[in-house]
């Protein structure tokens, strides 16, 4: 079974290692980012992301909703082509989905 690891590289900086798929996402994955009023920016790095499916895209959309609710800037870095393609197939533009800078 594929796995996902969310590594906190430093305060409010995360690296996703593994797959963001239906088989790897659970309720704890949803809560892993620290959406606290004290955070102003949260960075998520996808450089080590393996596979992503519609469940992974749905998770990212939920993270974006939480970040907006808490008025926290959410930045995704190293967005893989597979994620961009999945967003386009789902009729979600990158501008709508990712209010971030692709580094």
C-alpha positions as CSV (number, residue, x, y, z in Angstrom):
1,X,0.0,0.0,0.0
2,X,1.4,3.4,-0.9
3,X,2.0,5.8,1.9
4,X,2.2,9.5,2.6
5,X,4.5,11.3,5.0
6,X,4.1,15.0,5.8
7,X,7.4,16.2,7.2
8,X,7.6,19.5,9.1
9,X,10.9,20.9,7.9
10,X,10.5,23.9,10.1
11,X,7.7,25.9,11.7
12,X,4.9,26.3,9.1
13,X,7.0,24.5,6.4
14,X,6.0,21.1,5.2
15,X,7.3,18.6,2.7
16,X,4.9,16.0,1.2
17,X,6.7,12.7,0.6
18,X,4.9,9.9,-1.1
19,X,1.4,9.7,-2.6
20,X,-1.7,11.8,-2.1
21,X,-4.3,9.3,-3.1
22,X,-7.5,7.8,-1.8
23,X,-5.5,5.0,-0.2
24,X,-3.2,7.3,1.7
25,X,-5.4,10.1,2.9
26,X,-7.2,9.9,6.2
27,X,-8.8,12.2,8.8
28,X,-5.4,12.9,10.3
29,X,-4.0,14.1,7.0
30,X,-6.6,16.8,6.9
31,X,-5.5,18.1,10.2
32,X,-1.7,17.9,9.7
33,X,-1.2,21.6,8.7
34,X,-1.1,24.0,11.6
35,X,-4.0,26.4,10.7
36,X,-3.6,28.5,13.8
37,X,-4.2,32.3,13.9
38,X,-0.5,32.8,14.9
39,X,0.6,31.5,11.5
40,X,0.7,34.0,8.7
41,X,2.1,31.8,5.9
42,X,2.2,28.0,5.5
43,X,4.5,26.5,2.8
44,X,3.9,23.1,1.4
45,X,6.6,21.6,-0.9
46,X,5.6,18.9,-3.4
47,X,9.0,18.1,-4.7
48,X,8.9,14.6,-3.2
49,X,5.3,14.0,-4.1
50,X,4.7,10.7,-5.9
51,X,1.2,10.1,-7.3
52,X,-1.9,12.3,-6.8
53,X,-5.5,11.5,-7.6
54,X,-8.8,13.3,-7.1
55,X,-8.7,12.6,-3.4
56,X,-5.4,14.4,-3.2
57,X,-6.8,17.3,-5.1
58,X,-9.9,17.4,-2.8
59,X,-7.5,17.5,0.2
60,X,-5.6,20.5,-1.3
61,X,-8.9,22.3,-1.9
62,X,-9.9,21.7,1.7
63,X,-6.5,23.0,2.9
64,X,-7.1,26.1,0.8
65,X,-10.5,26.6,2.3
66,X,-9.1,26.3,5.9
67,X,-6.3,28.7,5.1
68,X,-8.7,31.3,3.8
69,X,-11.0,30.9,6.8
70,X,-8.0,31.5,9.1
71,X,-6.6,34.2,6.8
72,X,-3.3,32.4,6.3
73,X,-1.4,32.5,3.1
74,X,-0.9,29.0,1.8
75,X,2.0,28.5,-0.6
76,X,2.6,25.4,-2.7
77,X,6.1,24.9,-4.1
78,X,7.3,22.6,-6.8
79,X,3.8,21.8,-8.2
80,X,4.1,18.7,-10.3
81,X,2.7,18.6,-13.8
82,X,0.4,15.7,-12.8
83,X,-1.3,18.0,-10.2
84,X,-1.7,20.8,-12.7
85,X,-3.2,18.4,-15.2
86,X,-5.6,17.0,-12.6
87,X,-6.7,20.5,-11.7
88,X,-7.3,21.3,-15.4
89,X,-9.2,18.1,-15.9
90,X,-11.4,19.0,-12.9
91,X,-12.1,22.4,-14.5
92,X,-10.2,24.1,-11.8
93,X,-7.7,26.7,-13.0
94,X,-4.4,27.0,-11.3
95,X,-5.1,30.6,-10.5
96,X,-8.3,29.6,-8.7
97,X,-6.7,26.7,-6.9
98,X,-3.3,27.9,-6.2
99,X,-3.0,31.4,-4.9
100,X,0.7,30.9,-4.5
101,X,4.1,31.1,-6.1
102,X,5.5,28.0,-7.9
103,X,9.1,28.0,-6.9
